[in-house]
């Protein structure tokens, strides 16, 4: 793009990404209603099975191990996600877990905001390329939301116990806002239908998938 390095567009990419995450309650509901019928939005799902402590501890270790072997470039992001999960679920690092969830994440957020701000200076930020990044990001976000819904509808063709397609839109890497939107849209149709925890599954899967996809792109380019 105009002979400049990729670092020039860090601010545009970051601002676009966080803007879409903040606008999920505005962007996703029209897509969800367009691609689903009222009958599909009323589908009730079974209660989730209990998950043992051992499973909760093994999960981040296995995910990190597999991704580390197959795609090492995804570990900086995915490894930190799994580390936080392990700190919380291990039950023996409560102080570290609370620090990661509160003080540390607040400090990192401040530094991230400052870093993005230092990169968003006029001559390189206020350009046509920045607008194209925002538009492409919006298109990708809409396709991601629609794709999750359509895949859930496709799976329902083969399942006896149907999946509520609304949880498919939570498969974007915006935790937990996308899952909350799935819950809110489903609740408007049936106030007694609780989809939040069901939607958290594809929501977290979306985070892992995004990290893996980013790792693939880093490995290629």
Secondary structure as GFF3:
##gff-version 3
##sequence-region A 1 221
A	DSSP	three_ten_helix	6	9	.	.	.	ID=ss1
A	DSSP	alpha_helix	10	22	.	.	.	ID=ss2
A	DSSP	alpha_helix	24	35	.	.	.	ID=ss3
A	DSSP	alpha_helix	38	41	.	.	.	ID=ss4
A	DSSP	alpha_helix	53	70	.	.	.	ID=ss5
A	DSSP	three_ten_helix	72	74	.	.	.	ID=ss6
A	DSSP	alpha_helix	75	90	.	.	.	ID=ss7
A	DSSP	alpha_helix	94	99	.	.	.	ID=ss8
A	DSSP	pi_helix	100	104	.	.	.	ID=ss9
A	DSSP	alpha_helix	105	119	.	.	.	ID=ss10
A	DSSP	alpha_helix	122	125	.	.	.	ID=ss11
A	DSSP	alpha_helix	128	156	.	.	.	ID=ss12
A	DSSP	three_ten_helix	165	171	.	.	.	ID=ss13
A	DSSP	alpha_helix	177	189	.	.	.	ID=ss14
A	DSSP	alpha_helix	196	220	.	.	.	ID=ss15
###
